[in-house]
Amino acid sequence: MKKSLAILSLVCAAAMAHAQAQNPSAEELNRRTIGRRAVEAVIWGMPAVNTELMHQAMLKLGGKSNQIVYWSGLLDWKNQTLTPNPDVIYFMAFFDTKAGPVVIEIPPAGDGVINGSIMDPWQAALEDVGPAGVDKGRGGKYLITPPDYQGAVPDGAIVLPSANFLGYALLRSILKSGSDADVKTAVAYGQRIKLYPLSQAANAPETVFIDAMGKLYDSTIPYDVSFFQSLDRFVQQEPWLVRDKAMIDQLRSIGIEKGKPFNLDEPTKETLNAAAREAHAWLELKYQTMFQPYYEGRHWVFPIAPDVIKGLQSQFADPDSYPVEGRGVTYTMAFFSTKRSGVGQFYLMTLQDKDGQNLAGANTYRLTVPANAPVRQYWSATVYDRETHALVREMQRAGRSSQSQGLQANADGSVDIWFGPKAPAGKDDNWVPTSPTRPFEVLFRFYGPDKPVFDKSWALPDIEKVAAP
């Protein structure tokens, strides 16, 4: 009898637990809904938060909108943006058109070259600039206009209508070589860029440049409640685009609503923290699995999905496509898009060695770059922290390029690049240091890529693990 009662008790308890699972409380339903919607908000809002964090980093340096933050030398690890290029001079122009159109003047190519794009805050290119852009290297005045602008347009201006108020231009001043003299020349050339309101064009003020060299500039993505705080700042500043109006109620349910403060109680903060971590795990899974190998049987990938490229280049004009997930993956590890992919630059990323093993900073690896790389400007191989996608902290340098001073070539014209915590004997000039405690990834850049990059008649081999020196 006692045994039967015990069994009955267990059965009843199981039935009650099942009923509770099938009929969760109002509190539990609300928590689950907030969590689900917060995960989707992270994926959808990734490019906007990425931009907003870079803008916040600029403000921390004392900068303001309609000014340019730049680096007066080649980047070191204190630039903690996502997969930045340490072999060019960076100029980042943050503009705000709430008070009216803004002009960005690009100097003509000659004693220097600017390569880059002007983007909206969703990081969709409004236009490319420089020799690979619409001005074709002749230079030009790019006029960014605010939503629904109907005002006058100066003769000769390259007009870039935007559905948003904010945005930024990522402008790279290209080096002729890695020498100190050519670095200084590239900095001086980049400082010929101008940024000013159209309303002051008749007597344009001097452009303000904020030098971030040697200062921590951190815009790595935080996967906690601060992600949503950044997203809220963005929502408060920008108009809702028609394509995104389905997110209005989604965000309101997690506390983000235009015109209202973003105040959270502790349980909601815990839910948002958990949701950010879950979104991070999902985006990392997609990052590892969604891209197809660029070369058959090798591990290099082009790290942007085709539908994302198409969407970014057209402001997602296709009524039957809105690749939010792929876009979210892209902006977990990058902060740039082009209007014309593969014209000014082309990228290949790898997370693995020749044997399909993840790259680990404690190991030593070799990448042999074949001779006659098909580039009109230069190639480079750069190491990034696998978890943050930023430059590895505290490292003396992040990569090697065809312009690196002292780079040694092999007898056949190929170049061996070494990655590891210690340089092989006699290979210091070809060595990229890694942290023995950090996994890493490698991005290979082709600047001014030629046809053999795309028809794959010139192919980049996998990175090989070798014995430690």
N, C-alpha and C positions, 0 to 999 in steps of 0.2 A: 504494500500500500504506500509506504513512504517513498519507495523507488518510483512508483507511478506518479505520485505528487511532485516529486523532484523533476521528473521528465516533463510533466505538464507545466511546471513553473518555467522551465527552460524554453518550452515551446511558446508559452505566452510572452516571455521576454523577447524572444526572437520576433514574434508577430508584432509586438509593440514597436520594436526597433525598426522593423520593415515599414510599419505604418508611418512612423516619424520620418523615415527617409523618403517615403512617398508623399508625405504631407508635411514638408518643413514649415517651421514657424515663419511668421512675417519677417522677423529679424534675420533669420537665416536666408530667406529668399532675397531680401534686400542686399545682404552681404555678397551672395553669389552673383547677383546682377551687377553690382558695382565692380566686382572682380573681373567678370567677363568683359564688361564694357571698357574697363581700364586697360586690359590687355590689348584690345582692338585700338584704343586711343594711342597707345605707344607705337603700334605698327603704323597706323595712319599718320600720326603727328611727327614721326622721326625726322624728316627733312626740315620741318619748321623749327623744331627744338634744336636741331643741329645748328641752324642759322642763328637762332636766338642766343645760344650759348656763346658762339663766336662774337656776336655783338656785345654781350655782357662782358666778355674778356677784354674787348676794346674799351668799354666804358671804365673798367677797373684801372686801365692805364691812364685815365684822365681824358680819353677821347670823347667825341660827340658824333652824332649822325652828320653826314655830309663832310666827313673828314676821312683821311686815309691812314690806316695803320700799315707800317712796312717794317722790313728787317734790313738793317744796313750792312748785313753780311750774310753768308750762307747759314742756313738754319742749324741750330743745335737742338738738343733734346728738350730745352725749355719751351720750344714750340710744341705744345701738346694738342694740336689739331689732328684731324684724322687723315692718316697717310699723306702728310705733306711732302713736297719735293725739296730735298736739301741741296739740290744742284742748280737752283735758280734764285733770283732775288724776288721776294714776294711783296706785292702791294695789294692791299685789300681795301677797297673803297666801299664804305657803308653809306647808302643814301636813303633819304626820307623825302617823299614827295607830298606829304600832307599840306605843306604850304605852297605847293606848286611844282612844276617840272624842274628836273635837275639835269645839268649837263656834265658829261664826262668826256674830256678831250684826250684822245690818244695821239701821241706824236708820230710822225711818219717814220718808217723804218729807214735805217741808214747807219748811223754809228751805234745803233741798238735795235732790238726787236722786242715788241710786246706780244705775248701769247696769252690768251685768256678769254673769258666770257663775262658778260653782264647778266646777272640772274635775278629772278624774283625771290621772295623769301622761302618759297618751296624748292628752291635750287633748280628750277627749270630755266634754261638759258633763254634770255630775250634775244641775245645776239652774241656771236663771237667777234673778237676784235683782232687787229693786227693783220699780218700777211695771210693767216688762215681764216680771217674773218671777213666781214662785209666791206671793210675799207681797203682790203687787199694790200696792206702795208703802206698805203698813202697817208694814213692818219685820218682822223675825222672827229667831228663833234657828235656824240651820241646823246640824244635827248630822251630821257626817261619821263614819261608822262603818267600822272595818277589816273585812277579809275574814272572813266567817262569824261576825260578831258576834251574840251571843245575850243580851247584857246588858240592863239596864234602859234605858228611854228616858223622859226628862222629859216631862211633860204640855205640850202646845203646841209641842213641837219639830218642825221640818221635817226629817225623817230622810232622809239621803242615803247609802244603803249603797254601799260601793265595793269592788271586787274587788282594789284596790291599797292600799298603805299611804300613799304620798305623793300630793301633788297641789297645786294652787294655785288661788286665786281671782283673776281679773282684775276689779277693781272700779274703775269710773270715776266720779269725782265731777263732775257736769255743771255747767258755768258758766251763770249767768243772762246774763252778758255777758263780754266780754273785758277789762273794767276791772280795775285792780289790786285794788280793793275786793272785786269779785266773785270774783277768784282766791283771795284770802285767805279769803273766806267758804266757798268750795268746799273748800279745804284743811281748815279747821276742821270742816266737816261730815263730811268723810271720816275725820277722826281720832276720830269717834264709833263707827267700826267696832271691834268687839272680837273677839279671837281667843284662845282659852284651852282647856285640856284639860277634858273633862267632869268628870273626877275632882276638879277644883278649882272647880267651878261654884258651890258654896256660899259660897266666898270667893275669887272670881275675881281673879287677879293683874292688874295693869295691863298692857295690851297694849303690846308693844315695837314702836315705829315707827323704821325706819332711813331717814334722809333721803338719797336718792341724787342730789339736785340738784347739778349742777356736777361730778359725778364720772363717770368713764367706766364705763359699764355695758354690757359687750359680750357679746352672746350670738349674734352672727352665726355661721352654720354653717361650720365648717372642713371643707374637702374634702381631707383628708389623714388620716394615721394617728390624729390626735387625735380624729377623729370616733369611731373604734372604742374609744378609751380612755374616752370619755364613755359610749358604749353599754355598755361593760363595767361602769362604775360603776352604771349603771341596773340591769343584770341582777343584780348582786350584792345590790341592795337590795329588789327587787320579786319577788313570786311569779310563776310562769309561769301565764298565762291559758290555758285549754283551747284557745281559738281560735288560739293562737300556738305550741303545742307542737311543731309541725313545724319550728320554727326552732331547737330545742335542738341538734340535731346539726349543723345548718347553721353555727351560731355556734361550736360546739366545734371545727369544722374550721378556723376562722380564729383560734382561740386564746381565745375567750370562753366560759367555763364557770363556772357558779355554784359558789362555794366554792374556786375556784382562782385564783392570780394570773395576770394578763394579761402574760405575758413573751414578747417577740418577738425573733427573730433578724433580722439586717439584711436578708436576702433577703425574708423575710415582710413586713417593714416596707415595702420597695420595692413589693411586690405590692399591699399594702393602700393605699399612696399612689396607685398607678395605678388601682386599683379605685374609690377615692373620686372621682378625677377623671372616670372614665368614668361613674359614677353621676350626677355633677353634670351632665355633658353631656346625659345621657338625660333627667334631670328638667327641665333647661332647655328641651330640645326639646318635651317634653310641655307645659310651662308656656306655650309660645308657640303651641301647636296644639290643645290639648284642649278649650278653652272656646269656646262659640258666642257670636257677637255678641248683645248684649242687645237692641239696636235693629237692625232690618234695614238693611244698607248702612252701618253705622257700626262703630267699632272698640272701643267700650266692652264689657266682659264682666263677668259676675258670676264672680269668680275661685275658685269652689268647685263641683265637679261635683255634680249631684243625688244620685248614689249615695253620695257621701262625706257629704253633709249627712244623708241618711237613716241612714247607718251611725253617724255621730257622735251623733245624737240618740237612738239606740236601743241604744247599746253594741254595734253590729254584730250585732243579734239575728237578722237574716235568715240562715237556714242556707245559702242559696244565693248569698250575696253577701259579699265581703270586699274592698272596693276599696282595697287596699294602695297601688297605684300612684298613684291619685288623691289619697289621703291624704298620701302622700309629697310630691307636688307642692305641695299646700296648705301643708304645714309647712316648705317651703323659703322661704316668703315671709310667713308669718303665725304668730300664737301665741295663737289664741283660737277657741272655738266656742260656739255658743248651743244651747240646748235647743229654742228656737222661732225659727227663722230668719226674719228680716224683721220682727220685732215691735218690738224696741227700736232696731235699726239695720239699714241696708242699704248695700251697697258695690258700686261699679263701678270697675273698673281698666282703664287703657289703657296700652299700650306704644308706640302709634303715633299719628301725626297724621292729619288728614283724608285725605291722599294715600297712606296706608298705609306711610309711612316711619317707622322707629324714631326715638323722641325723643332728640335729641342736645343735650347741655348747652351747646354752642357756639352753637346757634340761638336765635331768639326766637319764642315762640308766644303765641297768645291763645285763651283759653276763654271763651266768652260763656255765662254761666249765665242762662237765661231767668227772667223775673219770676215771682213767686208760686211759688217752690219749695215742693213739697208736704211740708213737715216741721213737726213740732210743736215741735222744739227748735232745731236748726240744721243747715246744710250746710257742708261744707268740701272743699277740694281740696288734697291734700298731695303733695309731690314726694319720691320715694325713689330711692336709687342703684339702678340697674337690675341691677348685678352682685351686690350684697349684700342688697338689699331693706330696707336700713336708711336712716335719715336721712342725707342727703349731708353728709359731714364738712366742718367748718369753715364751714358756711353760717350766716348770721345768723338765718334763720328757714326753716321748711320748708313753709309753706302759708298759705293765706288761708281765712277762713270768714265766714259771715254774721254772726258775732259779733266779727270783727276790728275793732279800733278804727281809725276813719278810713276804712273801706272806702267807696269811691265807687260809687254806682249811676248807671246811664244814665237818660235822661229817661223811657224806657219801663219802668223798674223792673228791667231786666236788669243784670247785673254782669259786667264784663270782668276776668278774671284773666290776668295776664301772667307768662310763664315765660321766663327767659333770664339770661345772665351780667350784663346791665346793664338797669336799669329804663328804660322809655320815659319821655320827658319828662313830668313831672307825674303819673306813675302809680306812684310809690313805694309808696303805701298798698295798691295792688292787685297788687303785684309779688312773685313768689316767685323768689329767686335760684337759679341752677343753676351747677354747675361746668363750665367750658368743656371740660374733659378727661374728663367722665363722662357716659355715657348715663343716662337716667332713665326713670321710670314715674310715673304719676299715679293716685292713689286718690281717688275722690270718695265722700264719706260723706253719708248721709241719716240724721240722728238723729231718732227719732220719725217714721218715714216714713208718709205717708198714701197712700190708694188710687191717686192719679194716678201714683205711682212704679211701681206694679205693673201697672196697666192701660195704662201708657205713654202716657196722654193728655198727660202732661208729659214731654218727652224732652230729654235732655242732648245737645247737639251735639258733634261731634268737635272736638278741639284743632286749631287752624290755624297753620301756619307763616307768619310775617310777616317783612317786611324788618327788619333790625336797626336799633335806634334810633341 
